[in-house]
C-alpha cells in the first residue's frame, strides 16, 4: 500500500515531486473537476454535501493537478482548496491543511470537532491507516443524526406467506409445492412498507462492526441523541445476522437517491467506507476513486461561526435562504417595492461585517494588500448594512503584534485583518485543543478592542465639513435629490481625503 501526504493549495511548492510510475494511478483523475469526479465516483464524499452550496464554487475546481518537470521520470502534484483522504487502487492520498504542517492533522480534526459537534480524543497518529479509519468512524454519529432527523428509512419489501388469511398475490407454483394435498393454507405474497430493509441493515452492520473496534463503543455513546439513534436502528432490524454482512454490502453498492430521504445517501457511502476499511481498500475496483474530502474555505467559515455566534453575529445560510441581503431596491410605476441582487455576507451584526478567508493574510501589514475583489466585497456589504466596521478573519501562522486597520476615504469606517493563530509546538491533540481555546479568546478580544477603538475615534472626530477643503481641478459634481423640495441640486465631492489619527 503506497501512501502520499500533501498539503492543500501547494501550488509553487518544490517539495511535491514524485516518480511518475509511483503515482500512475492518479493520472486518470488529475485535472478533473470535483463535479466530474462526483458524477463518476459515487464513493467520493464531499463536504459540504451540496458542492453548489460553497461560496467558492469548488465544483469547478480540481482536487489535484499533475505537472511535468525537467526530469521526464518525475512529476509535480499540485493540490486545490480541499483536504481529506482519497484512495484509488493501492494508493492512498492524504491532503492536510497547509496551516497544519509538521503536525498530525490536528487542525482538520479540531475544526471538524467544532463544526460537526462531536468529541475527538487523541487519535492514533503513529499508524496512518488506523488514523484514517478512526477519523471516518468519528463522522458516523453526525451522518446518522442528519439521516434520522428525516425519519427512519422505510421501503417496500416483499413478504411470502403460507396461511389461510389470504391478503395478497397468490403464488401458484409455491402453493402447489407446499399445499398439496390441500389443508386450508394458501401460498401468497404481499408488498408492505418495512423499516427492516437493505439500508437499515447496512447501518446496523456498521454499528455492530464499530463495536468491535478500539474507539467504536465510545463513538456510539458520544451523546444522548446518538445513543437513541443507535437503539432505534437496533430495534427495527430484528433480522440482523452477522453472516449476511457481505450480502448486505453488495446490495448497497448501488446508491439510493430518494426525493425525501436525501441525507441517507451520504450515510450509506460512509457506512460502506467503514465496513470495507477492514480490507484496507477504498474503491471497489482498481480504477475507482473513493474517500472523504472537505472544502477548506467552507470548513474554516463554519469553524469561525462557532466562535462568532456567541458574539451576536448572524451567519447567513445560502441553501436555506436565511440571512440574505439585497443590493438593490426599486419602486415601479405602481409604487411597488422590488428588491434584487441577493447576497450572503459571511457574518454581520449591527455596525460590523466580517468575511472569513482561508488564506494567508497574517503577513499583511496593510489592508490594501488583500485581494481587490475581497476588499470590494466587504465594502459593498458595509455600505449595504450601514456598518462602520469591517474585516477579514484568516488563519494565522504566528501571533499578530497588532491588528492591521485602515480607514476608508471620506469615511469613519474601517476595515481590519483579524486572525486566529494556529497552535504549534504541542505534543498531543488534547494540548492542541486547550491552546486553540486560548487563541480563540484572543481573537474575540481583538474584535472587541477594534470595535471600542472605532467608537472612541468616531466621537473624537468632528463631522466632516467639505467646505474646509480647497476645491481642485479634479473635483467632480454629483447631482442629488432634495427630499423636502424634490428639486435637483448639486454638491461638491472633493477628491482629497481627510486624515484620521
N, C-alpha and C positions, 0 to 999 in steps of 0.2 A: 504494500500500500504506500503510494507516494503522497507526501503532504507538502503543501506550499503555503507559506504565511506572507500576506501582503498587508499594506495599509490602504485606506481609501484615498482617493484624489492624489495618487502618487506620480502624476504627470511631471516629467522633468527630473525624476529621481534616476540615478545611475546604478542603484543597488538591486533593481528588479530584472536582472538579466539571467536567462536560463538557457540550457541546451535545448535546441529545437526538438530533439527526439523525446526529451523528458516531459514536455507539455503538449505532445501531439494530440492528445485527447481534447484539449481546449480549443483547437483551431476551428472546428465546426460551429462553435458558439461565440467566438470572438467577433466583435464589431456588430453583433446583432442587438437590436433594441430590446429593452426589457419587455415591451409589449409583445414582440415577436416570440421571445423565449417563453413567455407565459402561455401563449396560444399553443405552442408546440410541445411544451413540457408542463403538464398539469401538476407534477410533483414539486414544482418550484413555488414556494410560498413567499409572498412579498408583503411587507408592512409599509404603508397602510394597505389593507386588503384591496381597496379600490385605488389603483395607481393614479387614476384621474383625480383623486382627492388631494394629491400632493400639489402644493402651490408651485413647486419647481418642475412639474411635468416630467417626472422621471420615466414615464412610459416611452418617451422618445430618446432617452439616454441609454448608454450601454453599461453592462456590468464590468466588462474589461475589453481592451483592445490590444492587439499584438503588433509590434513594430519590428522591422528588421534592423539589425545593427551592422557595423562594418565587418563583423565576423559572420560569414554565411551560415555557420552552425549554431549561432546564438541569436536569441530574440529578446525583446524587452516587453514586459507586461505592464500596461497602464490601466489603472482602475478608475472608476467613476465615483459617484457620491453615495454608494451603498456599502454596507458592511454586513457580515454574517458568515454563513457556511455554505459551500457548494461542493457537490460531489458528482463526478462523472467517471464511469468505469472504475479503474483502480486508482484514480487521482482525487485527492481531497484538497480543497482550496479554502483557506480561512482568510477573510478580509476584516481587519480590525480598524478602529478609529485611528487616524493619524495623530490625534491628540493623546493617544494611549500607548505611545511607543515605549519599548523596553519594559512593559508590564504585561500581565496575563489577561488582557481584555477586560480589566476591571471597569473601565468607563462604560462599555457597552452593557455589561451586566447591571451596573448601577442605574443607568438611565432606564433600562427595561424594568428594573425593580420598582422604580419610582412611577413610571408611566403606566405599567400594567398592574400595579398594586399587588405584588407578591413579594414574599421574603426569600432572599437568596442567602444561603450560608456559604461558607468557604468551599468553593468547588475544588475538585482535584486537578490542580493546574500542572501537575507533574506528568500526567498521562493525557496527551492531546485527544485521543479517541474517547476516553471516559469524559473528558471535559465537554466535548461536543454532545455526547449522549445525555449527560446530566443537564446541560443547558436546554436541550429540546424538551426534556421531561418537565422542567420548570415552567414551560409555556402551556402545559396541558390544562391546569385549572382555569387559566384565562380563556382559552378557547371553549372549554366545557361550559363555563358560565355564560358566555355570549350565546352559545347554541341553545342551552336550556331556557334562557330568557325568552326564546321564541316558542317554547313548549317542547315537550318530549316528542321526538321524531316518530311518526307512525306512517305506515304504508299498507296497501292491500297485500294480504297474504292468503294463499290457497290452503284450506284445511280439508283433509279427507276424513269422511265419516262412514260408519257401517252400523246403523241402528234403525229403529222404527220411526224416528222423528224426522221424516223427510222434509228438508227445507232448502234444497239447493239443486244442483245439476246432477242427474243420475249418471253414474259411470257404469255402463253396461258390462264391459269386459271384466272389470273388477267385481261387479255384482255376481256374474256367473262363476268367477273363480272362487269367491268366498261364501256364496249363499245358495249353493246347490248341494243337497235339497233345501228348498225354501223353508225358513223357520221364522219368518216375520221381519228380518232385517233387510235393509236396502243400502247398497253402496252408493254414496253420492259425495259431492264436494261443494264447498262454499268459499266465497271470497269475502273476507272481513278485514276491517282495519285492525292492525296489531302493532303494539309497541315493541314486541319481541321480533325484530327483523334484522336484516343484514347490517344496517347502520348501528343500531344499538348493541348488537352483538360485537361489532368491531370495537366500540367504546368499552364494552365490558371486558373483552380480551386485553385491551390496553391497560385497563385498571388492574386486572389480575397480574399482568406482566410486570407492571411498575411495582407492585407489592413485593416482588422478589428481588428488587434492586436496592442499592445502598440507600438512596435518598427517597425512594418511591413512597414509602409509608408516610414520611414526613410531608412530602408534597401533597399527597391526597388528604392530609389532615391539616392543611395550612390555615384554614379558617372555617367558620360555620357553614357558609354558603357552599364551599367545596365539599364538605362532608355530606351535606344534604343532597347535593347533586350526585355524588357517588352512590349514596344509598338509593336514590331514585332509579339510577341505571341498574343497580343490582336487583332491585325489587321487580323490575319489569323485564328482566331477561332470565326467566326460570329455566330455559332450555340450554343454558350455557354449558359447554363441555370443552375442557382444555384440549382434547384430542381433535377438535374441529377447527383449531386456530388457522391452519394452512388453508382450509376450505373457506373460512370467513375472509381471510386476506384476499384470496383470489376473486371472491365475489365482490369485493370493494375496490378492485383495481380500476374499474370504470367509475369515475367520479359522478356523484349525483348533483344535478342542478335543479333545485326546486324553487319555484317562484316565491314561496313563503319562507321555507327553512333555509335562508341564504347563508346563515352562519355555520351550517353543518359541513359545508364543503371544506373550509379551512381546517375544521376539526378532523374531518376524515383524512385529509392529507397528513396532518400531524400524527394521527394515530398510526398510519401506515409507516411513517418515518420512525416512530418509536419501536414498533414491532419488528421492523426489518433492520433496525440498527444492530440487533444481535448478530446479524450476518456480516457486519462491518461493510455494508453496501448501501449506497444511496439510491441508485437507479435500478429499475427492473432489468434493463439491458445495458450493454456497454455504451450505447450511443444515447442514453437518456440522462439528462441533467436533472438534479434534484437538490433540495436544500431549503434554507430559510434565510431571507435577506431583509434588511431594514434600510429605508431611505434615511440617510444621516440627517438631512435638513428637517424632515418630519419628526424624527425621534428627538432631536435637540429642541425643536419648538415645543413638543409636548412635555419634555422634561422641564423646560423653563416655565411652562404653565403650572406645573406642580408647586412652584415657588411663588409665582406672581398671583395665583388665585387667592391666596390668603392676604394679599396686599390690595385687594379690591379691583384688580384688573379684569376686564372682560376678554375672553378668548373666543372669538367667533368660530363657528363650526360650518365650514363651507358646505359639507354634504347635506346637513340639515337645514341650511339657510338661516342659521341663527347668528345674530350679532352683525348682520350686514349693514353697510352704509351706502349712501347714494351720492355720486359726484354731481349730478345734475337734477335740477328741479325746474320744470317748465309749466306755464299755465296756457292752456289752449284758448280758443276763441269763446268757448262756453264757460270759461272760468274754472275748469277742472285742473287740478294739480297732477302732473305726471312726473314721476321720478325715474331716473335711468342711470346707467353707469354703476352697477353694483360692484362693490369692493369689500374685501375682508381683511382688515388690518390684523396683524398677529395678536397685539394686545393694546388695549386702551382703557382709560378711565378719564374722569373729568380733568382736563388740562394736561394729560400725559398720553403719549403714544410711543410704543416700543415695537421694534422689529427684530425677531430672532434670526441670527445669521450663523450658520455652521461654517464659518470662515475664519481665517487667521486675521483678525483685526487688532489684536492686542499690541502689536508693534507700532501701530499708527499713532503719531503724536498729534495729528490734526484730523478733524472730521472730514476735511476736504480730500483726504487721501482715500476715503471709502469710494467704492464704485459709484459713478454718476447716477445710474438707474436706481440704486438703493437709496441714495440721498433724495432724488426726486420723488420716490415713492413715499418716504417718510414726510417730506414737506407737504405733499398732497394730502396725506391723512391728517397732518396737523392743521392745515388750513380748513379742511372739511369739518373737523371736530372742534375747531376753535381752541386748540391746545397750544400752550406756550412752551411745553417741554416735549422733546422727542429724543429718540436714541436707538442704538443697536445693542443687542445682547449676544456676545460671542464667547466661545471657549478661550481661556487664557492659558498660555504655557508658562507664564510667570506672573507674579503679583504686580498689579498696577500701582505705580507710585502716586499717580493722580488720574482722575477721570478726564480724558480729553473732551473739552466742551467748546463749541463755537457758537457765536451769536449770528442769527440771520440778519442780513442787511435791512435797515429801516424797521427793525422789529425788536421787541423784548424777548422773542422766542429763542430758545437754544436747542441744539442737538448735541448729544453726548455719545461716547462709546463706552458702554458698560461691559462687564465680563464676569465670568465665573472661572476662577483658577482651577485647573485640573491638578489634583494632588500628585506628587511624586515622592519617591523615597519612602515607600510603605512596604511592609513585609507581609501583609495579609489583606484579604478583602475586607475584613471587619475594620481594620485600621483605615483603609481607604474610605469606607462609608462614614466613619467618625470624622475624618478630616474634611470630607466633602461637605458635611453638615456645617462645619465652621466656615468654609468658603462661601456657602450659600448665605450664611448670616452676614458675612462681609459684603456680599453683593447687594442684599436688601438695604444695608446701611448706606452704601454708596448711592442708591436710588433716593433714599430719604434725604441725604446730605445735599444732593444736587437740587432736589425739589425745594428744600428750605432755602438754599442759597439763591435760587431763582426768584423766589417770593420776596426775599430781602432786597435783592437788586431792583426788582420792579418797583418797590416802594421808595427807593432812594433816587431813581432816575425820574426827572420831571417829564411831563408829557412832551412828545415830540412836536416841535414848532418849526415847520419848514421855512418860515419867514426869516429864521436866523441864518439860513444858508444862502450863499450867493448863487444866483442863477448863472449857469454856464451855457455855452452853446450846445451842450449835449443834453440839456433838459428837454423833456418831452411833455406834452399836454395830453390828458386823457379826459374825454367827455364823461360826466357823471350826471345822474338824475337827482334833482332836489325832491325829496319825498314830500315836503309840505306844499310846494308850489307846482310840482311835477313839470318844472321847466328845465331846459337843458342849460347847464353851466359847465365851467371848466376849472380844473385846478392844476397846479404845477407839481410834478413829481420829480424831485431832484435826482440826479444820477449819483450824487455823493451820499455817503452813509455816515451817520454819527458813530462815534467810537464809544463802546461800553467798557467801563472799567470794572 
